[in-house]
Amino acid sequence: ITKLDSFAMLSCFWKRRKHCEALNITIAAALWSLWRLRNDFVFQGRRWRSIRCALDLLGATIRQWKILCSEAQGALLLRCLRLLDHRRGELIRIA
């Protein structure tokens, strides 16, 4: 996977819908999770505790949206979730 450093690069994946369903759902879930977390800070008075909050929300969103994928892309999405769960522990130790 190439490094994504602009919105234009992200948008190219949306044009290839069926081939990149897992990546598209992951990107959309990450943006949606950040937006929801931001709303919690602004409107609910929630305070930042750790990166784990953002990663937990991301994982939960991806799990909910998995049904939007085809079976093959859904399997890839589950592999990404397992990797996220594994890496989440590493990130918390570093932070």
Rosetta blueprint (number, residue, H / E / L):
1 I L
2 T L
3 K L
4 L L
5 D L
6 S L
7 F H
8 A H
9 M H
10 L H
11 S H
12 C H
13 F H
14 W H
15 K H
16 R L
17 R H
18 K H
19 H H
20 C L
21 E H
22 A H
23 L H
24 N H
25 I H
26 T H
27 I H
28 A H
29 A H
30 A H
31 L H
32 W H
33 S H
34 L H
35 W H
36 R H
37 L H
38 R H
39 N H
40 D H
41 F H
42 V H
43 F H
44 Q L
45 G L
46 R L
47 R L
48 W L
49 R L
50 S L
51 I H
52 R H
53 C H
54 A H
55 L H
56 D H
57 L H
58 L H
59 G H
60 A H
61 T H
62 I H
63 R H
64 Q H
65 W H
66 K H
67 I H
68 L H
69 C L
70 S L
71 E H
72 A H
73 Q H
74 G H
75 A H
76 L H
77 L H
78 L H
79 R H
80 C H
81 L H
82 R H
83 L H
84 L H
85 D H
86 H H
87 R H
88 R H
89 G H
90 E H
91 L H
92 I H
93 R H
94 I H
95 A L
